[in-house]
Amino acid sequence: MSIFKHAAEILEGKVNHFLDNAEDPGESLDLSYEKMITNLQDTKRHLADVVTERVSLENQMAQAQKAVDKADADARMALEANREDLARAELAQKQSELQKIASFKEAHDTVAAQAQKLTDYENKLQDHIERFRTQKEITKSELTAAQAEVKVSQALTGIDKDMDGAGDAMRRAQDRAQHMEAKAVAMDGLMESGALNDPLDSRSQTEKEMDKVRVTSGVDDDLARLKAEMAKNKDTSEGGITGS
């Protein structure tokens, strides 16, 4: 191993260690999104509490108004019965309920304003979260694609250690294949020349040469026969056409 290759591997190891321990941008985006969702849920709970309080004040105002109407009706009935004392008592009760209504209404207006603010904030926060979620997914997709591109580029350029080893293995296999092919060609040549004999072939060199002559002669005879048959068939076909 050369000193330069060793230094490159040390540098690569340090870079990989740094990247492995660095903050994952995708996880950071997901964590930020989860925090936003938590804030939105808290806002919804606060809004629910405020709305509940507003409804409670509205119910108490309604009950106080019923007490006002009842006291007014009872005062009329007492006057009709010539009971001014009872009429005064009912009217005093009526004034007490009216004061309650005024207090409830003041509190109700304050709570209703708070509920509206929380509703507006919730809507804005929800829109912001949705925009962030969309951008988060786009950014994570871009990040994944970029990381994949870097990995592929490293593999193609041989920077990746595994691919570098695979390239060395491929080169060794190709060299061995070329060596074996050359050896096979050489062995065929030696067998053709008679320098090497097939242990399963007991023929002499003369007998082998004669067998080659016989095969060649047989092929030549078959070829001449096929040519003669084709020429004869052609003459017969042309004669038939002329006769017609």
Secondary structure, DSSP 8 states (H G I E B T S, - for coil): --HHHHHHHHHHHHHHHHHHHS--HHHHHHHHHHHHHHHHHHHHHHHHHHHHHHHHHHHHHHHHHHHHHHHHHHHHHHHHTT-HHHHHHHHHHHHHHHHHHHHHHHHHHHHHHHHHHHHHHHHHHHHHHHHHHHHHHHHHHHHHHHHHHHHHHHHHHT-SHHHHHHHHHHHHHHHHHHHHHHHHHHHHHHHHHTSS--TT----HHHHHHHHHHHHHHHHHHHHHHHHHHHHHHHHHHHHHHH-
